[in-house]
Amino acid sequence: MRSCMFLTGLLLTAPVFAESDWQTVQQDAKGQTVWFNAWGGDPAVNRYLDWVSEEMKTHYTITLKIVHLADAADAVKRIQTESRAGRTSKGSVDLLWVNGENFRTLKEANLLQTGWAQMLPNWRYVDTTKPVTEDFAIATDGAESPWGAAQLTFIARKATLSASLHDPAALLDYAKQHPGKVTYPRPPDFTGTAFLEQLLLSLTTTPDALKTAPDPHTFDAVTAPLWRYLDQLHPQLWREGKDFPPSPARMDALLASGNLNLSLTFNPAHALQKVASGELPADTFSFGFADGTMGNVHFVAIPANSSASAGAKVVANFLLSPDAQIRKADPKIWGDPSVLDPQKLPADQASVLRQFIPAGLPTMQPEPHAAWVNALEQEWLRRYGTR
């Protein structure tokens, strides 16, 4: 299988990049060391990235060093610090797993290389019906290459939830019927903040206001339904809403032990992966609200001061290859949804990829503008963070 993956990667030709230009990129990349800063909070993710590192070394003569981050914001701060210090080349980050607020911060400061992503040879396979050219309502301008899709998803066990909860009202009713069995990760955990955004999308009477940055003059009115809802929900939560799990992983553990009836994830295939690994019981299932749940695409980006930008492009292109995407989508390996369009793949690869697409996914709702992340987190901390 490894040799098949190698051949698939080598035989690609570029729809936009001239073949000779891509060959030059590959030649420049040989022997480079690429420092890839990526979230390291899940063993399955880390194992997958270790495999990517092996592939890059064996087949592309690139040394891929994975820097495991607790939060992508840590790498963003490092890039900003290097920029302020005048370090315009030989930066410490060559490739960064990023999206949302962190992307906005880097893009607005002109700290990313632009115009390269859609020129990658494997862009030809990308599902362009997904939001692959915008990130939290901000145009990527070719500064990010997609490599995975995500969607806010609830996880439950059939033993404690017989049917999906269709909207926030149903979730509140369930929490009241099962006090102490529902919660969400403490913001600014990414999934915890996403839960706040989802509730706001579902509850606000002015959804168009979420498409642009928050207006201080209307923020209170737009978000009022969210805080009213949380004021009702929190007393029913685990530890009466006075404490919150630090991460979705902790929620999974509480779900497995029976201390919670619900968990949350931003990966629709997460439950399949955890059942396959034995970390969650076999009766575990996923669901979303009937009107849809918030989703996005996650990307990799190349800082403007990267010291190995050619190697970073080759890595980004490999991450988009059908073989790498199929492996990543397999719930026994990671279970991260693909950004490729099966209709653009050879029949055999399309068939394999389709079997890893979770059934019954709700409609994907676009996320609010990236600036809402910090605004909601700060207001949540002000209201509930010191309890």
N, C-alpha and C positions, 0 to 999 in steps of 0.2 A: 504493500500500500504506500510505503514511504517513497519508493521509486516512482510510483504513479503520480504522487503529489509533486515530486520534483519536476517530472516531465511536463505536467500541466502548467506549472509556474513558468518554465523556460520557453514553452512554445507559444506563449501569448504574444500577440502583436497589438499595437496601439491604434485606436481609432482617431485620436487627436495628436498625441505625441508622435512625431515621425519616428519610424523604427530606428533610424540611425541615432536620433536624439536619446531615445530610451536606452540604446546600447551604450551610449556615452555615460548616462546616469549609472547604469549597472557597472561599467568599468570603473568609474570614479568611486563607487561604493565598495569595491573589493578591498578588503583589509581594514575597513573602517570599524571603529567601535561606536555603536549607537546606544546611548543611554536613554532607555524607555521608562518614563515615569508613569506608573499605572497603579490604580487602586488595588490594594493587596489584601482586602478583607474577606476573601473567600478562598478556601483551599482549592476548589475546582478551577477557579480563575487562575490561580498561581500555577497549578499543574499545566494548564493549557499554555500559559505564557512560557513556561519552561520548555514545552515542546516546540513552540515557535522559535525560541532561542536555538534549540538544537538544529532545526531546519535551516535557519539563517547561516549558522556556522558551517553545516555540512554541504549545503548546496549553493550558497551565495558568498561564502568567504567573508561573512560579516559577523563580528562579535556583538551580540545583542545582550546588553546588561539591563536587567529588570530592577528598577528601583521601586520597592513596594511602598505605596503611600497609604496613610490613613485617610487623607483628604487631599484631593487635587489642588486645593487652595494652598497647600504647603509648597508645591512646585511653582504655582503662580507667584507667590511671594518671593521665591528664589530668583525667578526670571526678572521680576521687577527690581529686586536688589541689584542684580547684575547690570541691568540697564542703567540704573542711577549711578552705578560705579563706572560707567563708560565701557563696560565689557561688551562690545558689539560683535565679537566673534569668540569662538572657543567657549561657548556657554556650557553649563553643566547639564542642560536638558536638551536632548536631540529630538525626542518624540514624546508627546504627552497625550494621555487618555483624558479627554476633557469635553465638557459641553456646558450649556446654560450660563450661569452667572460668571463662572471662571473664564469661559470663552469670551464673553462680552468684555470683561475686564482687560484681557490681553489684546483683543482686536481693537478696542477703542484707543489703546495706548500704542498701537502699531508695533506690537511685540511678536507678531506672527508672520511667517511667510505666507503669501497669498498666491492665488492663480495656478496652483499645482495639482490640486486634488482631482479635478475632472479631466486632467491630462494623463492620469495613470492608466496603463493598459487595461486593468481589470475593471475600470469604471463602466465598461461596456455591459457588464452583468448587473449593475446596480438597479434596484427597483426605484425608479424615479417618481413613483406615486407616493412614496414615503417622503417625509420632510428631510431630504438629504442635502438640500441647498440652503436651508435655514435652520437656525438653532435658537429655540425659544424666541421665535419671531424675528430673529436677526439674521440677515443674509450672511452666508459663510464666505462668499467671494472666493471660493476655492482655497480657503485657509484651513479647511477641515476635510478629512476623508472619513466617510462613514464606515463603521465596522460592526455595529450591532444595533438592534432595535429594542425598545423597552416600552412597557406599559404598566401602569399601576394596577395591581392585581391583588385581590383578597385570597387568602388560603384558609381552608377550614377542613374539618373532618365530618364525614357523613354521620358519625355517631353523635355529634353535638349540633349539627346544622343540617336539616333535611332538605332545604331549598335555598337558592341564592338570595341574597339581600339586594333588592332592586334599586334602592335609592337611599339617600341619607336618613330619611324618615324611618325606613325599615331597619337601618343600622341602629338608630337610636332606640327604637322599640325593642330590638333584640338585646341591646345593652341593658335596658331596664329589666328585661325578663331574666337576664343572666348577669347580675351585678358582679363586678370583679373579674369578668372573663373576657373583656374587650379592652384594648388599648392601642396605642400607636407609638412609634419611636419618637424620642424627644428631639424636636428641632434644636439645632440646625442639622441633625442627621438628614441626609438627602431624602430618604423615603418618608421620614416624618414631615418634612416640609412639603413634599409632593402630596401627602395626604391633606394638608391644609389647602393647597392649591386646588385639589380635586373637589373638596367640599365647597370652596369658594366658587368654582366653576358651576357647580350644581345648584348653589343656593342664591347667588347674587341676582339681583333684578336688572343689573346693567352689565351683561357679559362683554359688550364691546369695549368697555373700559379696561379690560384685561389684555387687550391686544397692543396697548402702548404702555409706557412706563407709568407708574402710579402718579396721580396728580394730588399733591398735598391738600388741595382744597376739597377734593371729593373722596379721598381715601376712606374717611370714616363712614360715609354713606355707602360706598361700594362694599365695604367689608363688614358692615353691621350684621347682616344675616349670619356670617360665619361665626362671629363672637357670641351671638345669641345661642347658636347651635351648640358651640363648645361649652358654654356655661351650663347647658342642660346635660350634655354628654359626660363631662368630666366627673361628676359625683358618682356615676355608674361604672367608672373604669376600674381597672386593676389598681389597687392601692388608692382607690378613690380619686384618681387623677392628681394625687400629690407627688407622685413619682412616675417616671416613664422609662421604659427599656431604652438602653443606649443605642440599639441597632436592630435591624430586622433579624439578624442572626440570633439575638437573644429572644426575640419573639418566637422564632421557630422552635427554640429549645423549650420555651414555656408552653407552646402548642403541643409539642411531642410529649411533655410530661403531664399534660392535662390541666395545667395552671391557667392556660388561655384557651379560648375556643376559636380565636381568629389570629392570623398573622398577616403581614403585608409584605409585598415584594414589588420590585419594578421590573421583574422578569416573568413574563407569562409562563415560561417553561420551568420556572424554579421549583414548583411543587413536584413536577415529573422527575426532575433531577434529584431532589431530596428523597423521594420515594425509592428511586432506583438505587441510591446509595444507602438506603436503610435508615436515614436520619429522620424521616417522617413516616407515620403509619400508612399502610396500603390504602386506607379509605380516605386519604387526603385528596382534596380537589380544589380547583381554582375557579374564581368567578369575578365578574365586574358588574358595575351598575348597568341597568337596562339601557340607559341613554348613552352609554359609552364611558370609558375612563381615559384619563390623560395619558398620552404616550409621546415618545420622542425617539430620536436616534442618537446614539453616542458615537463620538468621533475620535480620531487622532489628529493632532496638529503638530506643526514643526515651528519651534521658536525662531524668531528672526536671527538670533545669534547662535544657532546650532552650529556645532563644529563638524557635523557629519550629516548634512542635509541630503546628500545623495543616498547614503545608506538608509536614512529615515524614510525616503520615498520608496526605496525597494522594500523595506519592511511593511510600509502602509499598503503597497500594492499586493504583497503576499497575504496580508490580512484580509484582502478582498478576493483572493483566489477562491474558486469554487471548492477546492479540497479543504482549505483552511476554514471556510465558512460552514461547510457541512460538518466538519469535525467539531467546531465550536457549538453548532446547533444541537448536537447529539446530547440528550439529557444525561447519558451515562458518562459524559466527559465534562461538559459545562452546562449546555442547555440554554445558551444565549441566542435569541432569535436572529436570523440572518437578515442582512439588508439586500440580498440578491433577489432578483426576479427569476423564479424557476423557469418561466417561459423563455428566458434568454440563455438557458443552459442546455448543454447536450442532454438528450433524453435520459440517459442512465443517471447522470448527476441530478437532474431535476426530480427524478423519481425518489432518490434517496433524500434530497432536501425536503420534499413535500411531507415525508413521513415524520419530520421533526417540527412541523408547524402545528402548534397547539390548536385543538378543535374548539369551536365555540367562543372564540375571542370576541369581546364586545367591540363596538366601533371605537377607533382611536380618536380622541379629542385632542386638538392642538393645545400645547401648554401656553400659559400666560407669558407675556413679555418677561425677559430675564430679570428685569429690575424688580419684579414682584417678589422674587425669592428673598432678598434681604429685607424688603419692607415688611413682609409677613413674619419673617423670623424675629425681627426686632419687636414688632408689636406683640407677638406671642410671648416672647421672653418678658416683656413689660407686664403683661397681664397674668401670666401663669408660671413664669420661670423661677420665681423666688418662693413658691409655695412648698 
